[in-house]
Structures are given as structure tokens and as C-alpha cells.
């Protein structure tokens, strides 16, 4: 991977700066990552800093999705570094066709990894093969211990460059083991990041979220930076049902959590939702365990079909008459808390940080499964359906009242504007008339008493101006 950029220095020819072939720089290997970190982790703020942890954790979760890992340990160390350890298969350490160990290819080469082979990972959050190498490039050091083939293999990097000599072309072995897995410890580079202290609460929230999405996975979190070690174990066997309950724990709910799971066109769709008496919606979308903060096609598919189904029921039950307009999407979702999680074999995201899903087939798959399952549930649970439609009715009434009030307000403002303009015109005319009458009175009072002089003539001309 390399990137062409203009050199910072400029060469002058006479009085003009020269821009030619010599002005082009080539960034080899991981240099481009250090030069433009925002392209790979979004920013160099605290958000980008925490993203380093998520990249390594997501690789471990992919091992879980492949059926090879059930425990992940995440530790925020006292020295400011982070350690992520899993009991997966361990990164391959054999000799790669590039002539170096496969693990070193993964850590030092952009767009290298096992996610491009569907026989290795059917679904994964990692797509571009840049996660581990980006973390390596943006760290003061990265230390890796890989347990595989009966040995612990060791490698270490400093700002992306390997610092351990190979033995016989392979990584050195530092011990024997019967276990398998990968342990990575890295220290963020203060030359890159604005701050290098991880935000513990945000990391914990992300780990808990990941545990909800993977009911068979256990994530052990430790924060060793304080006087006492904070130890939390995240294991959520109820999955996203428990996730929705947790999101609504402080709200008054009006029905039980609705849950369904299905598959269409090779895409697995899992959804849970519940309504509360709150007047807002909270819909979270995930693809291959990655949170899509800006939504995407899977969320669009769910919203569209849910609105259609509820409007159909409202008309069948006579709640919406023939003359009535349909409920809007916002009406129908008011009070809804939902989690939509899909597993896609070939997802497309907008950007490396994966904040928005772009696959159109995801929308169709979600809509197909949601349409069938939602109707199946509401046909058997009429009271829950009535509660949902009642929320939509309340939202629609509030919306219409707000629209009417806004219309009236705009009309009043227009009327007041007309009144104000009329008053200003009338005031100007009145002032003019007052001045005219005043000047006449002055002349009438003054002329009989004083003979016509130059002073009197000037006074008359002055009064005539009004």
C-alpha cells in the first residue's frame, strides 16, 4: 500500500514554484497510515483512540463467529497500554509466500488477512485487512504473543517496524503451550493522538454491547489504572432480548419484547423491539457485530416494512378511515426501542469505521423477514398490536396539533407584519401633517406682529419645507 502526496517542500525556478515529477512523494508500507490516520480510524481524538481497541477486539469476535473462540479478555494497563487476548485459533505463523511469517504480514501490511477467504470466515466485521496493521502503525509499540501449534510465538514492533529478528525465517518461540489464541499489547503513540488515555466507560459500553450481540461469548474487562483493579465479566445469554430490556430499564414498557430471527438470500436477520411510553425512538443497527451509528440499508428496510404493516392493520381494524391519511414512519416508531442485527457474507460500509451499511440486499432481506414475522406475532398478540397502534395515534395527534399551531403562528406573524407596515406608513403621514399644521400656526402667530424682513422671509421658507 502506498499513497502519492505532494512534498511539503517546494522548489523555485526564478520567481515561480515548480510542480513536476520531483514534487511527488511515495509513502511506502504503513507510512500512509501515520500520515493520514483519520482515513483509517476516523479521528485522532479520544474516539479514534478507543477505536484501536475495537479493531483488535473485532478480530477476536470474528474468531468467535467462526466457532473458534468463546472468551476475550480486554485489559487497560497501568502504563497506558491495552491488552486484548482471545482463545481462538491464533494468527497463522507459517512462512508466507512473501517470504516472511504470515503473522508479520498481517501486522505490517495493509489489506492483508484471512477475511478475504469465505472458507475461513463466513461472516466477519473485518473486511479490508487493515485493522491490526493500522493499530500497529499508530502505536509506540505493539507486542504479539501467538499460541499455536504447541508453542508461543513472539513478535514486536515499534511505530509499525518489526524489532525482533526472525529465527530460520520464522517468529521466535518463547515457550510451549497446549492452548491456542492471540494476545496483543499496544501503547498508543502520543505523536499521533491528542490524548492517549483510554475512556474506560466507552470501552465497557462497547464490550457489553458486543456481549449482547453474541450470547455464547464471554468478555472479561479489567481496568488496572486505578488504585484497585476494576473487573467486569460480560456474558449475556438472552442476547438482544436482554439488550432491549437493558435499554428500556428506566422506562415504562407497554408490552413484552418482540423477538424474531430468520435468513434470506444468505443474510441472517435478528431483531428485537419493544414500545415504551416515551415519545422518542431508539433504533440501533449492527452488521457482523459492528455498530452502524449512521444506520444504513438494514435499518431502512425495517422501518419501511414496519410502517407499512402497522398502517395495514390500522385500516383493517377501522382505526384509520378511508378519508384518513396513513400514519407516518415517525408516528409508528414513536416510543420504539429496537435492535436490528444482521450477519452479511459480503457487507459494504461507508468508510473504514463502518458507521453506515450500504448493501441494498440487506434492505430486502430485512424487509422480507420482518414482514412475515411481525404479522405472525401481531396476529397472535392483538393486545400488543393495539398498544403499538395507540402509540402511533398519540404521535399523529401531537404531530397534527404541532403542524396546526405552526400554521397559525405563521399566519399571525404575517398579519402582524402587515399591521406593522400599515402603522409605520400611517405614523409617517401623521407626523407630516402635524409639522405642516405647526408651521401654519407659527406663521399665523408671527406675521401680524412683525413687519416683513429678511429674517421673516427665511422663517417662511423654512416652514415651507414641511
Secondary structure, DSSP 4 states (H G I P E B T S, - for coil): --EEEE-SS-EEETTEEE-SGGGEEEE-TTHHHHH-THHHHS-SSHHHHHHHHHHHHHHHHHHHHTTS--EEEEEE-TTS-EEEEE-SS----SBPTTSSBHHHHHHHSTT-SSTT-TTT-SS-S--SS-HHHHHHHTEEEEEEEEEETTEEEEEEEETTEE-S--BTTBPEEEEE-S--EEEEEEEE-TTT-S--S--HHHHHHHHHHHHHH-TT-EEEEEE-SSSS-EEEEE--TTTHHHHHHHHTTTS-BSSPPEEEEEEETTEEEEEEEEEBSSSS-EEEEEETTEE-TT-BHHHHHHHHHHHHHHHHHHHHTTSS-TTSPPPPHHHHHTTEEEEEEEE-TT--BSTTTT-SB--HHHHHHHHHHHHHHHHHHHHH-HHHHHHHHHHHHHHHHHHHHHHHHHHHHHHHHHHHHHHHHHHHHHHHHHHHHHHHHHHHHHHHHHHTTS---HHHHHHHHHHHT-
